[in-house]
């Protein structure tokens, strides 16, 4: 796919997530016109949440970063947004994505973040489950990420979601998360996940 070719947004990635408190949020692939929504979402995260997400101090997404996050190709870069609607306007409350790299054949780096007011409701775990199913269906063999060793929330949810945790091998501040995906895995239906607040995944790594 070249930069001038239109993006195909998979219809099967559109759905609804039921949360532990009874609320429902919509989920769909990221679109080029979501730049402002994504900038608002990351701007509203706490300083710690943004630091865990990008592993550097960052006040908000730059215009170029926001474009990279929003304008994906749905093949090598897949991103799903969870959004709530209020009075006809949308606001992003969670995002999850993977990017197929070149370092390890069959691997893709993932990242996920959830707005502070929407944590503890199972949203991050549901998004991660959907992403894992999408990745397996697309032929990705494993999801990987590096996370800060102090990010206890990330580590707790990663383990609950079936990821192995090991030393990074290069940077002692980081731990490596890996989940092997079955090539025959089918897309998991969006479902309600009730998980304790301390197990809610805030972020994994910049991706």
Secondary structure, 3 states (H helix, E strand, C coil): CCCCCCCCCCHHHCEEEECCCCCEEEEEECCHHHHHHHHHHHHHCCHHHHHHHHCCCCCCCCHHHHHHHHCCCCCCEEEEEEEEEECCEEEEEEEEEEEECCCCCCEEEEEEEECHHHCCCCHHHHHHHHHHHHHHHCCCCEEEEEEECCCHHHHHHHHHCCCEEEECCCCCCEEEEEEECCCCCCCCCCCCCCCCHHHCCCCCCCC
